[in-house]
Every structure is written in C-alpha cells, then in structure tokens.
Amino acid sequence: MGKKIQKKLEFDKPTACIKCGSPLEYIGIGYYRCTDCGEEMKDKFCQIKEYLEEHPKATAVTVSKDLGIDLSYI
C-alpha cells in the first residue's frame, strides 16, 4: 500500500511553469522554480503543510475546501 501512495504523490508535483510552460527545477521540500522566468510554485504537499502551520486545528475537510485539493489526497 505504501508504494501506491508514493506513486500518487509523484503525479501531484508540478512539471511545467503556469506562466510560460517551461520546465521547473526542484528547489526543496515542495518548492519549484521555473528555469526561464523564475516563477516559483509549490506542490500540493507543500500547500497543505503551510496551511496546517497557520491553522493547526483545521480538519481535513476544511483544508480540502480552502485549498481546493481533493479530500482523498489529504
């Protein structure tokens, strides 16, 4: 079961810049930077992590609604 979860998480990483479509480079722990325009992006894990740091008592349903991330991912 662990491999199934790991495989799902790999598909949720951004692969191209939302502004210019260029490839992204991994900066670290959920952060990515466009190789051309420098736009920074976060993967879903990073978005959830930052949200929970600001809202430590948030439920999974609240996180899902506020971030627009499917509850099954959370």
Secondary structure as GFF3:
##gff-version 3
##sequence-region A 1 74
A	DSSP	alpha_helix	2	11	.	.	.	ID=ss1
A	DSSP	beta_strand	24	28	.	.	.	ID=ss2
A	DSSP	beta_strand	31	34	.	.	.	ID=ss3
A	DSSP	beta_strand	40	42	.	.	.	ID=ss4
A	DSSP	alpha_helix	44	54	.	.	.	ID=ss5
A	DSSP	alpha_helix	60	67	.	.	.	ID=ss6
###
